[in-house]
Amino acid sequence: MDPIDIYNTIKNGEIGRSIQLLKHHFPEIKDTHSTDEGPSYYETLMYKLTCQQFIEILRSRSEIEAVEFAHQHLRSDHKLHKTMTAEVASLIAYKDPNASISNHLLGEERRVVLAEQVNKAILKLSGLPTDTALERLLRQQEALKQASEGLVNHLKKTRDPNTTKPPA
């Protein structure tokens, strides 16, 4: 299973399909459980997918199906999950969710962000790096820049103010 397939199903709004693919090909993602501190990262990620599935049902203008889905799937004892549920559930109060104050939840960007989060989780579960070579290179470049600026500042402080030559 290529993680790009799951990424694309999320990006295309096929959330039910992406959840099935995740559970089938990465069963450990659904087998992580909460601790006393709260839900696990993977548990929250799966809950985000469930919330997105609710949003996709609303997009299809099926309010009754959305309410039934919410009653069955949008339940959690975790404070974070309850907050997420309240946010997405508010969409159902509007005849046109696109006109609601929560219309940002309907944007394509939300799908992309969620797809990227799931992709990183898959990479992590697979023991692969979660960042790209370019991201690592940019971090190294920033670290070198900060180190060189620190060295320049150090040299400026140690320089004798009466001369223009650096100390020997």
C-alpha positions as CSV (number, residue, x, y, z in Angstrom):
1,M,0.0,0.0,0.0
2,D,1.4,3.3,-1.1
3,P,0.7,6.1,1.5
4,I,0.0,8.4,-1.4
5,D,-3.2,6.5,-2.0
6,I,-4.5,7.3,1.5
7,Y,-3.3,10.9,1.1
8,N,-5.2,11.3,-2.1
9,T,-8.4,9.7,-0.7
10,I,-8.4,12.3,2.1
11,K,-7.6,15.1,-0.2
12,N,-10.5,14.1,-2.4
13,G,-12.9,13.9,0.5
14,E,-13.2,10.1,0.5
15,I,-12.7,10.0,4.2
16,G,-14.6,6.7,4.8
17,R,-12.4,5.0,2.3
18,S,-9.2,6.5,3.8
19,I,-10.2,5.2,7.3
20,Q,-10.8,1.7,5.8
21,L,-7.4,1.8,4.1
22,L,-5.7,3.0,7.3
23,K,-7.3,0.3,9.5
24,H,-6.5,-2.4,6.9
25,H,-2.9,-1.5,6.0
26,F,-1.8,0.2,9.3
27,P,-3.8,-1.6,12.0
28,E,-1.5,-0.3,14.7
29,I,-2.9,3.2,14.1
30,K,-6.2,2.2,15.6
31,D,-4.6,0.1,18.4
32,T,-3.1,3.0,20.3
33,H,-5.0,3.9,23.4
34,S,-5.4,6.9,25.7
35,T,-3.3,7.5,28.7
36,D,-4.2,9.4,31.9
37,E,-2.9,12.6,30.1
38,G,-5.5,12.1,27.3
39,P,-5.9,10.5,23.9
40,S,-2.9,9.3,21.9
41,Y,-1.7,11.1,18.9
42,Y,-3.0,8.4,16.6
43,E,-6.4,8.2,18.4
44,T,-6.8,12.0,17.9
45,L,-5.8,11.7,14.3
46,M,-8.5,9.0,13.7
47,Y,-11.0,11.2,15.5
48,K,-10.0,14.1,13.2
49,L,-10.7,11.8,10.2
50,T,-14.1,10.9,11.7
51,C,-14.9,14.7,12.1
52,Q,-13.9,15.2,8.5
53,Q,-16.1,12.4,7.4
54,F,-19.0,14.2,9.2
55,I,-18.1,17.4,7.3
56,E,-18.0,15.5,4.0
57,I,-21.5,14.1,4.7
58,L,-22.8,17.6,5.3
59,R,-21.1,18.8,2.1
60,S,-23.3,16.3,0.2
61,R,-26.3,18.1,1.7
62,S,-27.5,15.0,3.6
63,E,-28.4,16.5,7.0
64,I,-30.2,13.4,8.3
65,E,-27.3,11.2,7.4
66,A,-25.0,13.6,9.1
67,V,-27.0,13.6,12.3
68,E,-27.1,9.8,12.3
69,F,-23.4,9.6,11.7
70,A,-22.7,12.1,14.5
71,H,-24.8,10.1,17.0
72,Q,-22.9,6.9,16.1
73,H,-19.4,8.2,15.7
74,L,-18.8,11.6,17.2
75,R,-18.7,10.5,20.8
76,S,-15.7,10.8,23.1
77,D,-14.9,11.3,26.7
78,H,-11.8,13.3,25.9
79,K,-11.9,17.1,26.3
80,L,-10.0,17.7,23.1
81,H,-12.4,15.4,21.1
82,K,-15.4,17.1,22.6
83,T,-14.1,20.5,21.5
84,M,-13.5,19.1,18.0
85,T,-17.0,17.6,18.0
86,A,-18.6,20.9,19.1
87,E,-16.8,22.8,16.4
88,V,-17.8,20.5,13.5
89,A,-21.3,19.8,14.8
90,S,-22.1,23.6,14.7
91,L,-22.2,23.3,10.9
92,I,-25.4,21.4,11.0
93,A,-27.2,24.4,12.6
94,Y,-27.0,26.3,9.3
95,K,-29.1,25.7,6.2
96,D,-26.0,26.6,4.2
97,P,-22.9,25.6,6.1
98,N,-20.8,27.7,3.7
99,A,-22.5,30.8,5.1
100,S,-21.7,29.8,8.7
101,I,-19.0,31.3,10.9
102,S,-17.4,27.8,10.9
103,N,-17.1,27.7,7.1
104,H,-13.4,27.4,7.3
105,L,-14.0,23.8,8.2
106,L,-15.3,23.2,4.7
107,G,-12.2,24.4,2.9
108,E,-9.9,22.2,0.8
109,E,-7.0,23.3,2.9
110,R,-8.4,21.4,5.9
111,R,-8.3,18.2,3.8
112,V,-4.7,18.8,2.7
113,V,-3.6,19.5,6.3
114,L,-5.3,16.4,7.5
115,A,-3.8,14.3,4.6
116,E,-0.3,15.6,5.5
117,Q,-0.8,14.7,9.2
118,V,-2.0,11.2,8.3
119,N,0.9,10.8,5.9
120,K,3.4,11.8,8.6
121,A,1.8,9.3,11.0
122,I,2.1,6.5,8.4
123,L,5.8,7.4,7.8
124,K,6.4,7.3,11.6
125,L,4.6,4.0,12.0
126,S,6.7,2.6,9.1
127,G,9.9,3.8,10.8
128,L,10.7,6.3,8.0
129,P,11.6,10.0,8.4
130,T,8.6,12.2,8.7
131,D,10.4,15.2,7.2
132,T,11.7,15.7,3.7
133,A,15.4,16.1,2.7
134,L,14.6,19.7,1.9
135,E,13.1,20.3,5.3
136,R,16.2,18.8,7.0
137,L,18.5,20.9,4.7
138,L,16.6,24.1,5.6
139,R,16.9,23.3,9.3
140,Q,20.7,22.7,8.9
141,Q,21.0,26.0,6.9
142,E,19.2,27.9,9.7
143,A,21.4,26.3,12.4
144,L,24.6,27.3,10.4
145,K,23.3,30.8,10.0
146,Q,22.6,31.2,13.7
147,A,26.0,29.7,14.6
148,S,27.8,32.1,12.2
149,E,25.9,35.1,13.5
150,G,26.8,34.0,17.0
151,L,30.5,33.8,16.0
152,V,30.4,37.2,14.4
153,N,28.8,38.7,17.5
154,H,31.4,37.1,19.7
155,L,34.3,38.4,17.6
156,K,32.8,41.9,17.6
157,K,32.6,41.8,21.5
158,T,36.2,40.6,21.9
159,R,37.7,43.1,19.4
160,D,39.6,46.0,20.9
161,P,37.5,49.1,20.2
162,N,40.8,51.2,19.6
163,T,41.9,49.0,16.7
164,T,40.3,47.7,13.6
165,K,42.3,44.5,13.6
166,P,40.9,41.4,15.3
167,P,42.8,40.1,18.3
168,A,45.7,37.6,17.6
